[in-house]
């Protein structure tokens, strides 16, 4: 009987500890409450293709958790927990928070040079296309598959 009580106490302690960890790791900030525009950046199983550390929403069908994680993190239950059991989940970033991180790295027709892989925006701050670029490329219509703002000078930006 004594072993059973000890096991129950250990189980209760482990449950409480896990609950506290989830409470502190799964942040639900004022940012998320005011975010109206979530952009999917990865599906379940993929790595997050973003720059820096950002607040990510993970889940499906209105059941989500939010956590601040670094670029390259996998979009999986082992990282975020399973807010929607049995459903295929998505990782999204709040576009309002993301919009403030973009820094111009090249003017139109200039060469982009960086190590690794980056999501690059091509256009203006109001109208642009995004493409994942590795290493080096030109900041032009050919590289990005069209002209998002005809007749307007464009630029390339990355989120830093």
C-alpha positions in Angstrom: 0.0 0.0 0.0 2.9 2.4 0.8 4.4 1.9 -2.7 1.0 2.8 -4.3 0.8 6.1 -2.3 4.3 7.0 -3.2 3.6 6.3 -6.9 0.4 8.4 -6.8 2.4 11.3 -5.2 5.1 11.1 -7.8 2.5 11.0 -10.6 0.7 14.0 -9.1 4.0 15.9 -8.7 5.0 15.1 -12.3 1.6 16.2 -13.6 1.8 19.5 -11.7 5.4 20.1 -12.9 4.4 19.4 -16.5 1.4 21.7 -16.2 3.6 24.6 -14.9 6.1 24.1 -17.7 3.3 24.2 -20.3 1.9 27.3 -18.7 5.2 29.2 -18.9 6.3 27.8 -22.3 3.0 28.2 -24.2 2.8 32.0 -24.1 -0.5 33.6 -24.9 0.4 37.2 -25.1 -1.5 40.4 -25.8 0.1 40.2 -29.2 -1.8 37.0 -30.0 -5.1 38.3 -28.7 -4.9 41.3 -31.0 -3.5 39.4 -34.1 -6.0 39.2 -36.9 -3.7 38.1 -39.7 -1.8 34.8 -39.1 0.4 33.6 -42.0 1.2 29.8 -42.4 4.9 29.3 -42.6 5.1 25.5 -42.1 2.9 22.4 -42.1 3.3 19.7 -39.4 6.7 18.0 -39.7 8.4 20.9 -41.5 11.0 23.2 -40.2 10.1 26.9 -39.6 11.5 28.9 -42.4 11.9 32.3 -40.8 14.5 34.6 -39.3 15.3 35.1 -35.7 12.9 34.1 -32.9 9.2 34.7 -33.2 5.8 33.8 -31.7 4.4 30.8 -33.5 0.8 29.5 -33.4 0.6 25.7 -33.7 -2.6 23.7 -34.2 -5.7 23.3 -36.3 -9.5 24.0 -36.3 -9.4 26.7 -33.6 -7.3 24.7 -31.2 -3.8 26.3 -30.9 -0.9 26.8 -28.6 1.5 29.7 -29.0 5.2 29.6 -28.2 8.2 31.8 -29.0 10.8 29.6 -30.8 13.9 30.2 -33.0 14.2 29.8 -36.7 14.6 26.2 -37.9 12.5 24.7 -35.1 10.3 21.8 -36.3 6.6 22.2 -36.5 5.8 19.1 -34.5 3.9 17.9 -31.4 7.1 17.1 -29.5 8.0 20.8 -29.6 4.5 22.4 -29.1 2.4 19.6 -27.5 -0.7 18.4 -29.3 -3.5 21.0 -29.1 -5.6 19.2 -31.7 -5.2 15.4 -31.4 -5.8 13.5 -34.7 -5.7 16.6 -36.9 -2.9 17.8 -39.3 -1.5 21.0 -37.7 0.0 24.2 -39.1 2.6 26.7 -37.8 1.7 30.3 -38.3 3.3 33.6 -37.5 1.4 36.9 -36.7 1.8 39.0 -39.8 1.5 42.3 -37.8 4.5 41.2 -35.6 6.4 39.9 -38.6 5.9 43.2 -40.6 8.1 45.1 -38.3 11.1 42.8 -38.7 11.7 43.4 -42.5 15.0 45.1 -43.4 16.0 46.2 -46.9 19.0 44.2 -48.1 19.1 45.2 -51.8 17.6 47.6 -54.3 16.0 46.4 -57.5 18.6 44.8 -59.9 21.2 44.4 -57.1 22.6 41.1 -56.1 21.4 39.4 -52.8 24.3 37.7 -51.0 23.9 35.9 -47.7 24.7 32.5 -46.2 22.1 29.9 -45.8 18.4 30.1 -46.8 16.2 33.2 -46.3 12.6 34.2 -47.0 13.0 37.3 -49.2 10.3 39.9 -49.9 10.5 41.6 -53.3 8.4 44.7 -54.0 7.4 47.6 -51.8 6.3 47.6 -48.2 2.6 47.5 -49.3 2.8 45.1 -52.3 5.3 42.3 -52.5 6.0 38.6 -53.2 7.9 36.2 -51.0 10.3 33.6 -52.1 12.8 31.3 -50.3 16.3 32.1 -51.6 19.5 30.3 -50.9 22.9 32.0 -51.0 22.9 34.5 -53.9 20.3 35.8 -56.3 19.3 39.0 -58.2 16.7 41.3 -56.7 14.6 41.5 -59.9 11.3 40.4 -61.6 13.0 37.3 -63.2 14.1 35.9 -59.9 10.8 36.5 -58.2 8.6 35.4 -61.1 6.9 38.6 -62.0 6.4 42.3 -61.1 4.3 42.9 -57.9 4.3 46.7 -58.5 4.6 47.6 -62.2 6.2 51.0 -62.8 7.4 51.3 -59.2 11.0 50.9 -57.9 11.3 47.7 -55.8 13.6 46.4 -53.2 14.4 43.1 -51.5 14.0 42.6 -47.7 14.6 39.9 -45.2 13.2 39.5 -41.7 15.9 40.0 -39.1 
